[in-house]
């Protein structure tokens, strides 16, 4: 599955990181605690969160995450968009909540096996 596949969902919108939409998505990680994501996420995961600040881009880049998905129709800070664009991390917003988003990614990943 690629990040671009998430953008086919009616509830999602790409805000930046177009150069990263071909990133392979291996799994998802749901957390709003930056230290938790740093300690437990793995490369090529989609990070599902309600957080919207600049530090998300640094952590996503450090952990080589496939994308950041901001749920509940929360809108990211301008400095997050700028920082994520600089490191080619797609930032996606969705109207779904984190539980729904994780479930949809899980189902999409496991329907291919």
Secondary structure, DSSP 4 states (H G I P E B T S, - for coil): -BHHHHTTSTTEEEEE-GGGTT-B--EEEE-S-HHHHHHH--TTEEEEES--STHHHHHHHHTT-SEEEE-TT----HHHHHHHHHTT-EEEEESS-HHHHHHHHHHHHHTT-
